[in-house]
Amino acid sequence: MRKAVHSTLSKIFCDHIRSLREKAGMTQRDLAVALGREHGMVARIELGERRVDLVEAFELFKALKADPEAEAATIMRKFSALGT
């Protein structure tokens, strides 16, 4: 198993989170406030500099007013489409 940071799969995840945030009309600072975290953490996630576990992904999706199950499934389909 490869480290996920800076991989193609990591980029897909980061781009998906950024897209959800933009669709929600939120800035990185808005998302950080919704999560009760510092702005830098959101920036590092979107840049692929910080890994996210399943619990954090769930919290991100909820803060973005997105359905965690649906978003996880979408991300997994994107991963699978790569054929890795």
Secondary structure, DSSP 8 states (H G I E B T S, - for coil): ----TTSHHHHHHHHHHHHHHHHTT--HHHHHHHHTS-HHHHHHHHHT-S---HHHHHHHHHHTT--HHHHHHHHHHHHHHTT-
